[in-house]
């Protein structure tokens, strides 16, 4: 697992299984190659599964994570581990993180 990078951007999510349109919006606080931490006004159970769309600042489509497991939840913050991420989105995520880490060192 890569080190978490402090990245702040919009993230849309909904809990699984989807039984109604219940999309929520939050703010990504940190991101790494296998997961992220999200701030939101909602409290989610640590046993929940979610679907995510992460809007990175690179001007491309949002990253699409069809299935992620909440590994930690406290009040209005939770951490997740990605379970399904396409190879294309994984490559994009790793390139984005590498660029972000280089900018932090400069």
Jmol script that loads the backbone (N, CA, C; Angstrom):
load data "model"
ATOM      1  N   UNK A   1       0.837  -1.172   0.000  1.00  0.00           N
ATOM      2  CA  UNK A   1       0.000   0.000   0.000  1.00  0.00           C
ATOM      3  C   UNK A   1       0.881   1.233   0.000  1.00  0.00           C
ATOM      4  N   UNK A   2       0.518   2.219  -0.795  1.00  0.00           N
ATOM      5  CA  UNK A   2       1.265   3.461  -0.819  1.00  0.00           C
ATOM      6  C   UNK A   2       0.900   4.308   0.394  1.00  0.00           C
ATOM      7  N   UNK A   3       1.737   5.311   0.655  1.00  0.00           N
ATOM      8  CA  UNK A   3       1.468   6.232   1.756  1.00  0.00           C
ATOM      9  C   UNK A   3       0.274   7.115   1.390  1.00  0.00           C
ATOM     10  N   UNK A   4      -0.593   7.425   2.358  1.00  0.00           N
ATOM     11  CA  UNK A   4      -1.714   8.325   2.079  1.00  0.00           C
ATOM     12  C   UNK A   4      -1.226   9.705   1.665  1.00  0.00           C
ATOM     13  N   UNK A   5      -1.840  10.252   0.622  1.00  0.00           N
ATOM     14  CA  UNK A   5      -1.533  11.604   0.183  1.00  0.00           C
ATOM     15  C   UNK A   5      -2.694  12.507   0.567  1.00  0.00           C
ATOM     16  N   UNK A   6      -2.392  13.688   1.141  1.00  0.00           N
ATOM     17  CA  UNK A   6      -3.477  14.606   1.476  1.00  0.00           C
ATOM     18  C   UNK A   6      -4.032  15.241   0.201  1.00  0.00           C
ATOM     19  N   UNK A   7      -5.176  14.780  -0.220  1.00  0.00           N
ATOM     20  CA  UNK A   7      -5.815  15.259  -1.434  1.00  0.00           C
ATOM     21  C   UNK A   7      -7.245  15.627  -1.075  1.00  0.00           C
ATOM     22  N   UNK A   8      -7.646  16.828  -1.443  1.00  0.00           N
ATOM     23  CA  UNK A   8      -8.990  17.287  -1.117  1.00  0.00           C
ATOM     24  C   UNK A   8      -9.771  17.496  -2.412  1.00  0.00           C
ATOM     25  N   UNK A   9     -10.796  16.691  -2.592  1.00  0.00           N
ATOM     26  CA  UNK A   9     -11.638  16.807  -3.764  1.00  0.00           C
ATOM     27  C   UNK A   9     -13.012  16.207  -3.454  1.00  0.00           C
ATOM     28  N   UNK A  10     -13.946  16.438  -4.337  1.00  0.00           N
ATOM     29  CA  UNK A  10     -15.304  15.937  -4.155  1.00  0.00           C
ATOM     30  C   UNK A  10     -15.369  14.443  -4.404  1.00  0.00           C
ATOM     31  N   UNK A  11     -16.195  13.778  -3.613  1.00  0.00           N
ATOM     32  CA  UNK A  11     -16.463  12.355  -3.819  1.00  0.00           C
ATOM     33  C   UNK A  11     -17.967  12.133  -3.649  1.00  0.00           C
ATOM     34  N   UNK A  12     -18.568  11.446  -4.588  1.00  0.00           N
ATOM     35  CA  UNK A  12     -19.971  11.045  -4.489  1.00  0.00           C
ATOM     36  C   UNK A  12     -19.995   9.570  -4.135  1.00  0.00           C
ATOM     37  N   UNK A  13     -20.946   9.170  -3.293  1.00  0.00           N
ATOM     38  CA  UNK A  13     -20.998   7.774  -2.893  1.00  0.00           C
ATOM     39  C   UNK A  13     -22.433   7.393  -2.567  1.00  0.00           C
ATOM     40  N   UNK A  14     -22.673   6.108  -2.570  1.00  0.00           N
ATOM     41  CA  UNK A  14     -23.941   5.557  -2.093  1.00  0.00           C
ATOM     42  C   UNK A  14     -23.671   4.187  -1.519  1.00  0.00           C
ATOM     43  N   UNK A  15     -24.476   3.828  -0.528  1.00  0.00           N
ATOM     44  CA  UNK A  15     -24.275   2.543   0.131  1.00  0.00           C
ATOM     45  C   UNK A  15     -24.830   1.424  -0.738  1.00  0.00           C
ATOM     46  N   UNK A  16     -24.272   0.252  -0.583  1.00  0.00           N
ATOM     47  CA  UNK A  16     -24.690  -0.940  -1.320  1.00  0.00           C
ATOM     48  C   UNK A  16     -25.359  -1.910  -0.369  1.00  0.00           C
ATOM     49  N   UNK A  17     -26.309  -2.696  -0.810  1.00  0.00           N
ATOM     50  CA  UNK A  17     -26.889  -2.679  -2.149  1.00  0.00           C
ATOM     51  C   UNK A  17     -27.771  -1.450  -2.321  1.00  0.00           C
ATOM     52  N   UNK A  18     -27.822  -0.959  -3.544  1.00  0.00           N
ATOM     53  CA  UNK A  18     -28.613   0.226  -3.841  1.00  0.00           C
ATOM     54  C   UNK A  18     -30.071  -0.186  -3.943  1.00  0.00           C
ATOM     55  N   UNK A  19     -30.886   0.339  -3.047  1.00  0.00           N
ATOM     56  CA  UNK A  19     -32.323   0.045  -3.075  1.00  0.00           C
ATOM     57  C   UNK A  19     -33.122   1.256  -3.496  1.00  0.00           C
ATOM     58  N   UNK A  20     -32.513   2.424  -3.430  1.00  0.00           N
ATOM     59  CA  UNK A  20     -33.138   3.670  -3.864  1.00  0.00           C
ATOM     60  C   UNK A  20     -32.004   4.617  -4.225  1.00  0.00           C
ATOM     61  N   UNK A  21     -32.329   5.679  -4.943  1.00  0.00           N
ATOM     62  CA  UNK A  21     -31.299   6.647  -5.305  1.00  0.00           C
ATOM     63  C   UNK A  21     -30.949   7.452  -4.062  1.00  0.00           C
ATOM     64  N   UNK A  22     -29.846   7.129  -3.466  1.00  0.00           N
ATOM     65  CA  UNK A  22     -29.445   7.762  -2.210  1.00  0.00           C
ATOM     66  C   UNK A  22     -28.019   8.278  -2.290  1.00  0.00           C
ATOM     67  N   UNK A  23     -27.661   8.904  -3.390  1.00  0.00           N
ATOM     68  CA  UNK A  23     -26.298   9.387  -3.563  1.00  0.00           C
ATOM     69  C   UNK A  23     -26.004  10.516  -2.593  1.00  0.00           C
ATOM     70  N   UNK A  24     -24.839  10.467  -2.001  1.00  0.00           N
ATOM     71  CA  UNK A  24     -24.372  11.466  -1.045  1.00  0.00           C
ATOM     72  C   UNK A  24     -23.066  12.061  -1.560  1.00  0.00           C
ATOM     73  N   UNK A  25     -22.729  13.236  -1.066  1.00  0.00           N
ATOM     74  CA  UNK A  25     -21.484  13.890  -1.451  1.00  0.00           C
ATOM     75  C   UNK A  25     -20.633  14.109  -0.212  1.00  0.00           C
ATOM     76  N   UNK A  26     -19.342  13.944  -0.379  1.00  0.00           N
ATOM     77  CA  UNK A  26     -18.401  14.178   0.706  1.00  0.00           C
ATOM     78  C   UNK A  26     -17.137  14.814   0.172  1.00  0.00           C
ATOM     79  N   UNK A  27     -16.143  14.907   1.033  1.00  0.00           N
ATOM     80  CA  UNK A  27     -14.860  15.491   0.670  1.00  0.00           C
ATOM     81  C   UNK A  27     -13.772  14.474   0.973  1.00  0.00           C
ATOM     82  N   UNK A  28     -12.986  14.184  -0.028  1.00  0.00           N
ATOM     83  CA  UNK A  28     -11.865  13.273   0.133  1.00  0.00           C
ATOM     84  C   UNK A  28     -10.772  13.992   0.914  1.00  0.00           C
ATOM     85  N   UNK A  29     -10.250  13.356   1.953  1.00  0.00           N
ATOM     86  CA  UNK A  29      -9.177  13.955   2.750  1.00  0.00           C
ATOM     87  C   UNK A  29      -7.819  13.360   2.443  1.00  0.00           C
ATOM     88  N   UNK A  30      -7.773  12.074   2.213  1.00  0.00           N
ATOM     89  CA  UNK A  30      -6.512  11.436   1.847  1.00  0.00           C
ATOM     90  C   UNK A  30      -6.809  10.288   0.904  1.00  0.00           C
ATOM     91  N   UNK A  31      -5.818   9.966   0.106  1.00  0.00           N
ATOM     92  CA  UNK A  31      -5.999   8.961  -0.942  1.00  0.00           C
ATOM     93  C   UNK A  31      -4.717   8.169  -1.071  1.00  0.00           C
ATOM     94  N   UNK A  32      -4.852   6.872  -1.245  1.00  0.00           N
ATOM     95  CA  UNK A  32      -3.718   6.004  -1.535  1.00  0.00           C
ATOM     96  C   UNK A  32      -4.174   5.009  -2.586  1.00  0.00           C
ATOM     97  N   UNK A  33      -3.310   4.143  -3.037  1.00  0.00           N
ATOM     98  CA  UNK A  33      -3.627   3.288  -4.189  1.00  0.00           C
ATOM     99  C   UNK A  33      -4.718   2.258  -3.905  1.00  0.00           C
ATOM    100  N   UNK A  34      -4.990   1.968  -2.636  1.00  0.00           N
ATOM    101  CA  UNK A  34      -6.001   0.948  -2.328  1.00  0.00           C
ATOM    102  C   UNK A  34      -7.174   1.468  -1.507  1.00  0.00           C
ATOM    103  N   UNK A  35      -7.219   2.781  -1.263  1.00  0.00           N
ATOM    104  CA  UNK A  35      -8.328   3.304  -0.463  1.00  0.00           C
ATOM    105  C   UNK A  35      -8.253   4.794  -0.254  1.00  0.00           C
ATOM    106  N   UNK A  36      -9.130   5.291   0.629  1.00  0.00           N
ATOM    107  CA  UNK A  36      -9.177   6.722   0.897  1.00  0.00           C
ATOM    108  C   UNK A  36      -9.907   6.989   2.210  1.00  0.00           C
ATOM    109  N   UNK A  37      -9.858   8.251   2.632  1.00  0.00           N
ATOM    110  CA  UNK A  37     -10.594   8.718   3.794  1.00  0.00           C
ATOM    111  C   UNK A  37     -11.535   9.818   3.329  1.00  0.00           C
ATOM    112  N   UNK A  38     -12.797   9.745   3.781  1.00  0.00           N
ATOM    113  CA  UNK A  38     -13.835  10.672   3.333  1.00  0.00           C
ATOM    114  C   UNK A  38     -14.456  11.383   4.534  1.00  0.00           C
ATOM    115  N   UNK A  39     -14.696  12.689   4.379  1.00  0.00           N
ATOM    116  CA  UNK A  39     -15.446  13.487   5.346  1.00  0.00           C
ATOM    117  C   UNK A  39     -16.839  13.715   4.768  1.00  0.00           C
ATOM    118  N   UNK A  40     -17.864  13.528   5.580  1.00  0.00           N
ATOM    119  CA  UNK A  40     -19.242  13.709   5.138  1.00  0.00           C
ATOM    120  C   UNK A  40     -20.114  14.018   6.346  1.00  0.00           C
ATOM    121  N   UNK A  41     -21.246  14.682   6.157  1.00  0.00           N
ATOM    122  CA  UNK A  41     -22.122  14.951   7.307  1.00  0.00           C
ATOM    123  C   UNK A  41     -22.851  13.717   7.825  1.00  0.00           C
ATOM    124  N   UNK A  42     -22.717  12.598   7.148  1.00  0.00           N
ATOM    125  CA  UNK A  42     -23.397  11.368   7.561  1.00  0.00           C
ATOM    126  C   UNK A  42     -22.492  10.479   8.394  1.00  0.00           C
ATOM    127  N   UNK A  43     -23.105   9.654   9.208  1.00  0.00           N
ATOM    128  CA  UNK A  43     -22.360   8.598   9.887  1.00  0.00           C
ATOM    129  C   UNK A  43     -22.715   7.278   9.203  1.00  0.00           C
ATOM    130  N   UNK A  44     -21.718   6.544   8.759  1.00  0.00           N
ATOM    131  CA  UNK A  44     -21.937   5.248   8.120  1.00  0.00           C
ATOM    132  C   UNK A  44     -21.359   4.149   8.996  1.00  0.00           C
ATOM    133  N   UNK A  45     -22.023   3.013   9.015  1.00  0.00           N
ATOM    134  CA  UNK A  45     -21.538   1.868   9.784  1.00  0.00           C
ATOM    135  C   UNK A  45     -20.239   1.346   9.179  1.00  0.00           C
ATOM    136  N   UNK A  46     -19.365   0.873  10.037  1.00  0.00           N
ATOM    137  CA  UNK A  46     -18.086   0.358   9.558  1.00  0.00           C
ATOM    138  C   UNK A  46     -18.218  -0.960   8.812  1.00  0.00           C
ATOM    139  N   UNK A  47     -19.412  -1.538   8.796  1.00  0.00           N
ATOM    140  CA  UNK A  47     -19.622  -2.778   8.046  1.00  0.00           C
ATOM    141  C   UNK A  47     -20.239  -2.524   6.675  1.00  0.00           C
ATOM    142  N   UNK A  48     -20.441  -1.261   6.314  1.00  0.00           N
ATOM    143  CA  UNK A  48     -21.104  -0.917   5.053  1.00  0.00           C
ATOM    144  C   UNK A  48     -20.199  -1.084   3.846  1.00  0.00           C
ATOM    145  N   UNK A  49     -20.827  -1.298   2.709  1.00  0.00           N
ATOM    146  CA  UNK A  49     -20.157  -1.298   1.415  1.00  0.00           C
ATOM    147  C   UNK A  49     -20.666  -0.067   0.669  1.00  0.00           C
ATOM    148  N   UNK A  50     -19.800   0.556  -0.127  1.00  0.00           N
ATOM    149  CA  UNK A  50     -20.192   1.741  -0.871  1.00  0.00           C
ATOM    150  C   UNK A  50     -19.689   1.670  -2.305  1.00  0.00           C
ATOM    151  N   UNK A  51     -20.297   2.493  -3.134  1.00  0.00           N
ATOM    152  CA  UNK A  51     -19.879   2.746  -4.508  1.00  0.00           C
ATOM    153  C   UNK A  51     -19.412   4.197  -4.517  1.00  0.00           C
ATOM    154  N   UNK A  52     -18.299   4.495  -5.193  1.00  0.00           N
ATOM    155  CA  UNK A  52     -17.717   5.842  -5.164  1.00  0.00           C
ATOM    156  C   UNK A  52     -17.445   6.393  -6.550  1.00  0.00           C
ATOM    157  N   UNK A  53     -17.506   7.717  -6.634  1.00  0.00           N
ATOM    158  CA  UNK A  53     -17.020   8.470  -7.788  1.00  0.00           C
ATOM    159  C   UNK A  53     -16.136   9.561  -7.211  1.00  0.00           C
ATOM    160  N   UNK A  54     -14.847   9.538  -7.549  1.00  0.00           N
ATOM    161  CA  UNK A  54     -13.890  10.496  -7.015  1.00  0.00           C
ATOM    162  C   UNK A  54     -13.497  11.467  -8.122  1.00  0.00           C
ATOM    163  N   UNK A  55     -13.694  12.760  -7.876  1.00  0.00           N
ATOM    164  CA  UNK A  55     -13.442  13.812  -8.860  1.00  0.00           C
ATOM    165  C   UNK A  55     -12.058  14.415  -8.620  1.00  0.00           C
ATOM    166  N   UNK A  56     -11.043  13.803  -9.213  1.00  0.00           N
ATOM    167  CA  UNK A  56      -9.671  14.289  -9.075  1.00  0.00           C
ATOM    168  C   UNK A  56      -9.504  15.585  -9.860  1.00  0.00           C
ATOM    169  N   UNK A  57      -8.463  16.329  -9.546  1.00  0.00           N
ATOM    170  CA  UNK A  57      -8.225  17.628 -10.184  1.00  0.00           C
ATOM    171  C   UNK A  57      -7.474  17.527 -11.507  1.00  0.00           C
ATOM    172  N   UNK A  58      -7.438  16.344 -12.112  1.00  0.00           N
ATOM    173  CA  UNK A  58      -6.684  16.176 -13.352  1.00  0.00           C
ATOM    174  C   UNK A  58      -7.515  16.424 -14.612  1.00  0.00           C
ATOM    175  N   UNK A  59      -8.779  16.813 -14.455  1.00  0.00           N
ATOM    176  CA  UNK A  59      -9.602  17.167 -15.599  1.00  0.00           C
ATOM    177  C   UNK A  59     -10.218  15.998 -16.356  1.00  0.00           C
ATOM    178  N   UNK A  60     -10.059  14.782 -15.861  1.00  0.00           N
ATOM    179  CA  UNK A  60     -10.630  13.612 -16.505  1.00  0.00           C
ATOM    180  C   UNK A  60     -11.934  13.211 -15.820  1.00  0.00           C
ATOM    181  N   UNK A  61     -12.543  12.161 -16.316  1.00  0.00           N
ATOM    182  CA  UNK A  61     -13.754  11.607 -15.727  1.00  0.00           C
ATOM    183  C   UNK A  61     -13.486  11.220 -14.268  1.00  0.00           C
ATOM    184  N   UNK A  62     -14.533  11.102 -13.474  1.00  0.00           N
ATOM    185  CA  UNK A  62     -14.294  10.679 -12.080  1.00  0.00           C
ATOM    186  C   UNK A  62     -13.824   9.224 -12.025  1.00  0.00           C
ATOM    187  N   UNK A  63     -12.961   8.938 -11.047  1.00  0.00           N
ATOM    188  CA  UNK A  63     -12.595   7.547 -10.788  1.00  0.00           C
ATOM    189  C   UNK A  63     -13.845   6.821 -10.353  1.00  0.00           C
ATOM    190  N   UNK A  64     -14.040   5.629 -10.850  1.00  0.00           N
ATOM    191  CA  UNK A  64     -15.230   4.859 -10.523  1.00  0.00           C
ATOM    192  C   UNK A  64     -14.833   3.614  -9.746  1.00  0.00           C
ATOM    193  N   UNK A  65     -15.269   3.577  -8.501  1.00  0.00           N
ATOM    194  CA  UNK A  65     -15.036   2.404  -7.658  1.00  0.00           C
ATOM    195  C   UNK A  65     -16.403   1.795  -7.409  1.00  0.00           C
ATOM    196  N   UNK A  66     -16.664   0.651  -8.027  1.00  0.00           N
ATOM    197  CA  UNK A  66     -17.990   0.032  -7.947  1.00  0.00           C
ATOM    198  C   UNK A  66     -18.265  -0.632  -6.606  1.00  0.00           C
ATOM    199  N   UNK A  67     -17.202  -0.977  -5.890  1.00  0.00           N
ATOM    200  CA  UNK A  67     -17.401  -1.655  -4.606  1.00  0.00           C
ATOM    201  C   UNK A  67     -16.203  -1.358  -3.701  1.00  0.00           C
ATOM    202  N   UNK A  68     -16.506  -0.805  -2.517  1.00  0.00           N
ATOM    203  CA  UNK A  68     -15.466  -0.513  -1.534  1.00  0.00           C
ATOM    204  C   UNK A  68     -16.019  -0.831  -0.154  1.00  0.00           C
ATOM    205  N   UNK A  69     -15.148  -1.274   0.725  1.00  0.00           N
ATOM    206  CA  UNK A  69     -15.546  -1.674   2.079  1.00  0.00           C
ATOM    207  C   UNK A  69     -15.096  -0.610   3.073  1.00  0.00           C
ATOM    208  N   UNK A  70     -16.013  -0.164   3.924  1.00  0.00           N
ATOM    209  CA  UNK A  70     -15.660   0.776   4.977  1.00  0.00           C
ATOM    210  C   UNK A  70     -14.896  -0.003   6.045  1.00  0.00           C
ATOM    211  N   UNK A  71     -13.675   0.442   6.313  1.00  0.00           N
ATOM    212  CA  UNK A  71     -12.827  -0.250   7.283  1.00  0.00           C
ATOM    213  C   UNK A  71     -12.797   0.445   8.643  1.00  0.00           C
ATOM    214  N   UNK A  72     -13.193   1.711   8.653  1.00  0.00           N
ATOM    215  CA  UNK A  72     -13.189   2.498   9.887  1.00  0.00           C
ATOM    216  C   UNK A  72     -14.188   3.629   9.728  1.00  0.00           C
ATOM    217  N   UNK A  73     -14.964   3.896  10.746  1.00  0.00           N
ATOM    218  CA  UNK A  73     -15.939   4.970  10.713  1.00  0.00           C
ATOM    219  C   UNK A  73     -16.036   5.621  12.086  1.00  0.00           C
ATOM    220  N   UNK A  74     -16.021   6.959  12.093  1.00  0.00           N
ATOM    221  CA  UNK A  74     -16.143   7.696  13.346  1.00  0.00           C
ATOM    222  C   UNK A  74     -16.816   9.029  13.055  1.00  0.00           C
ATOM    223  N   UNK A  75     -17.963   9.236  13.643  1.00  0.00           N
ATOM    224  CA  UNK A  75     -18.774  10.440  13.460  1.00  0.00           C
ATOM    225  C   UNK A  75     -18.964  10.761  11.982  1.00  0.00           C
ATOM    226  N   UNK A  76     -18.267  11.767  11.472  1.00  0.00           N
ATOM    227  CA  UNK A  76     -18.482  12.202  10.093  1.00  0.00           C
ATOM    228  C   UNK A  76     -17.290  11.899   9.191  1.00  0.00           C
ATOM    229  N   UNK A  77     -16.548  10.872   9.526  1.00  0.00           N
ATOM    230  CA  UNK A  77     -15.378  10.495   8.753  1.00  0.00           C
ATOM    231  C   UNK A  77     -15.334   8.979   8.626  1.00  0.00           C
ATOM    232  N   UNK A  78     -14.892   8.493   7.477  1.00  0.00           N
ATOM    233  CA  UNK A  78     -14.703   7.057   7.334  1.00  0.00           C
ATOM    234  C   UNK A  78     -13.573   6.763   6.360  1.00  0.00           C
ATOM    235  N   UNK A  79     -12.951   5.625   6.534  1.00  0.00           N
ATOM    236  CA  UNK A  79     -11.907   5.147   5.630  1.00  0.00           C
ATOM    237  C   UNK A  79     -12.429   3.929   4.900  1.00  0.00           C
ATOM    238  N   UNK A  80     -12.021   3.797   3.664  1.00  0.00           N
ATOM    239  CA  UNK A  80     -12.475   2.663   2.875  1.00  0.00           C
ATOM    240  C   UNK A  80     -11.315   1.989   2.164  1.00  0.00           C
ATOM    241  N   UNK A  81     -11.554   0.750   1.802  1.00  0.00           N
ATOM    242  CA  UNK A  81     -10.613  -0.032   1.010  1.00  0.00           C
ATOM    243  C   UNK A  81     -11.313  -0.386  -0.296  1.00  0.00           C
ATOM    244  N   UNK A  82     -10.683  -0.059  -1.418  1.00  0.00           N
ATOM    245  CA  UNK A  82     -11.262  -0.354  -2.721  1.00  0.00           C
ATOM    246  C   UNK A  82     -11.274  -1.863  -2.958  1.00  0.00           C
ATOM    247  N   UNK A  83     -12.393  -2.387  -3.421  1.00  0.00           N
ATOM    248  CA  UNK A  83     -12.472  -3.805  -3.780  1.00  0.00           C
ATOM    249  C   UNK A  83     -12.528  -3.994  -5.285  1.00  0.00           C
ATOM    250  N   UNK A  84     -13.247  -3.129  -5.999  1.00  0.00           N
ATOM    251  CA  UNK A  84     -13.299  -3.231  -7.458  1.00  0.00           C
ATOM    252  C   UNK A  84     -12.960  -1.888  -8.081  1.00  0.00           C
ATOM    253  N   UNK A  85     -11.898  -1.896  -8.854  1.00  0.00           N
ATOM    254  CA  UNK A  85     -11.406  -0.719  -9.559  1.00  0.00           C
ATOM    255  C   UNK A  85     -10.845  -1.229 -10.879  1.00  0.00           C
ATOM    256  N   UNK A  86     -11.299  -0.654 -11.994  1.00  0.00           N
ATOM    257  CA  UNK A  86     -10.836  -1.135 -13.296  1.00  0.00           C
ATOM    258  C   UNK A  86      -9.329  -0.922 -13.435  1.00  0.00           C
ATOM    259  N   UNK A  87      -8.703  -1.692 -14.295  1.00  0.00           N
ATOM    260  CA  UNK A  87      -7.262  -1.567 -14.531  1.00  0.00           C
ATOM    261  C   UNK A  87      -6.942  -0.157 -15.036  1.00  0.00           C
ATOM    262  N   UNK A  88      -7.795   0.394 -15.868  1.00  0.00           N
ATOM    263  CA  UNK A  88      -7.591   1.746 -16.401  1.00  0.00           C
ATOM    264  C   UNK A  88      -7.630   2.786 -15.272  1.00  0.00           C
ATOM    265  N   UNK A  89      -8.628   2.674 -14.389  1.00  0.00           N
ATOM    266  CA  UNK A  89      -8.721   3.611 -13.271  1.00  0.00           C
ATOM    267  C   UNK A  89      -7.586   3.400 -12.269  1.00  0.00           C
ATOM    268  N   UNK A  90      -7.151   2.167 -12.060  1.00  0.00           N
ATOM    269  CA  UNK A  90      -6.023   1.894 -11.160  1.00  0.00           C
ATOM    270  C   UNK A  90      -4.754   2.555 -11.695  1.00  0.00           C
ATOM    271  N   UNK A  91      -4.508   2.424 -13.003  1.00  0.00           N
ATOM    272  CA  UNK A  91      -3.342   3.058 -13.619  1.00  0.00           C
ATOM    273  C   UNK A  91      -3.414   4.576 -13.477  1.00  0.00           C
ATOM    274  N   UNK A  92      -4.586   5.145 -13.718  1.00  0.00           N
ATOM    275  CA  UNK A  92      -4.770   6.593 -13.599  1.00  0.00           C
ATOM    276  C   UNK A  92      -4.536   7.047 -12.155  1.00  0.00           C
ATOM    277  N   UNK A  93      -5.068   6.305 -11.205  1.00  0.00           N
ATOM    278  CA  UNK A  93      -4.900   6.634  -9.793  1.00  0.00           C
ATOM    279  C   UNK A  93      -3.428   6.619  -9.401  1.00  0.00           C
ATOM    280  N   UNK A  94      -2.706   5.602  -9.797  1.00  0.00           N
ATOM    281  CA  UNK A  94      -1.287   5.511  -9.454  1.00  0.00           C
ATOM    282  C   UNK A  94      -0.480   6.643 -10.091  1.00  0.00           C
ATOM    283  N   UNK A  95      -0.805   7.005 -11.336  1.00  0.00           N
ATOM    284  CA  UNK A  95      -0.120   8.119 -11.997  1.00  0.00           C
ATOM    285  C   UNK A  95      -0.440   9.434 -11.282  1.00  0.00           C
ATOM    286  N   UNK A  96      -1.683   9.615 -10.886  1.00  0.00           N
ATOM    287  CA  UNK A  96      -2.096  10.822 -10.171  1.00  0.00           C
ATOM    288  C   UNK A  96      -1.362  10.927  -8.834  1.00  0.00           C
ATOM    289  N   UNK A  97      -1.290   9.830  -8.097  1.00  0.00           N
ATOM    290  CA  UNK A  97      -0.607   9.837  -6.803  1.00  0.00           C
ATOM    291  C   UNK A  97       0.887  10.121  -6.962  1.00  0.00           C
ATOM    292  N   UNK A  98       1.511   9.541  -7.974  1.00  0.00           N
ATOM    293  CA  UNK A  98       2.935   9.775  -8.222  1.00  0.00           C
ATOM    294  C   UNK A  98       3.185  11.245  -8.535  1.00  0.00           C
ATOM    295  N   UNK A  99       2.350  11.850  -9.356  1.00  0.00           N
ATOM    296  CA  UNK A  99       2.478  13.265  -9.696  1.00  0.00           C
ATOM    297  C   UNK A  99       2.273  14.125  -8.460  1.00  0.00           C
ATOM    298  N   UNK A 100       1.276  13.792  -7.651  1.00  0.00           N
ATOM    299  CA  UNK A 100       0.984  14.557  -6.444  1.00  0.00           C
ATOM    300  C   UNK A 100       2.153  14.486  -5.455  1.00  0.00           C
ATOM    301  N   UNK A 101       2.755  13.309  -5.310  1.00  0.00           N
ATOM    302  CA  UNK A 101       3.887  13.165  -4.386  1.00  0.00           C
ATOM    303  C   UNK A 101       5.101  13.946  -4.872  1.00  0.00           C
ATOM    304  N   UNK A 102       5.315  14.002  -6.192  1.00  0.00           N
ATOM    305  CA  UNK A 102       6.421  14.777  -6.739  1.00  0.00           C
ATOM    306  C   UNK A 102       6.209  16.269  -6.480  1.00  0.00           C
ATOM    307  N   UNK A 103       4.963  16.743  -6.603  1.00  0.00           N
ATOM    308  CA  UNK A 103       4.660  18.150  -6.342  1.00  0.00           C
ATOM    309  C   UNK A 103       4.877  18.498  -4.882  1.00  0.00           C
ATOM    310  N   UNK A 104       4.564  17.586  -3.984  1.00  0.00           N
ATOM    311  CA  UNK A 104       4.746  17.819  -2.547  1.00  0.00           C
ATOM    312  C   UNK A 104       6.229  17.956  -2.203  1.00  0.00           C
ATOM    313  N   UNK A 105       7.096  17.213  -2.900  1.00  0.00           N
ATOM    314  CA  UNK A 105       8.525  17.248  -2.616  1.00  0.00           C
ATOM    315  C   UNK A 105       9.191  18.498  -3.183  1.00  0.00           C
ATOM    316  N   UNK A 106       8.591  19.096  -4.205  1.00  0.00           N
ATOM    317  CA  UNK A 106       9.193  20.256  -4.874  1.00  0.00           C
ATOM    318  C   UNK A 106       9.114  21.511  -4.036  1.00  0.00           C
TER     319      UNK A 106
END
end "model"
wireframe off; spacefill off
backbone 0.3
color backbone group
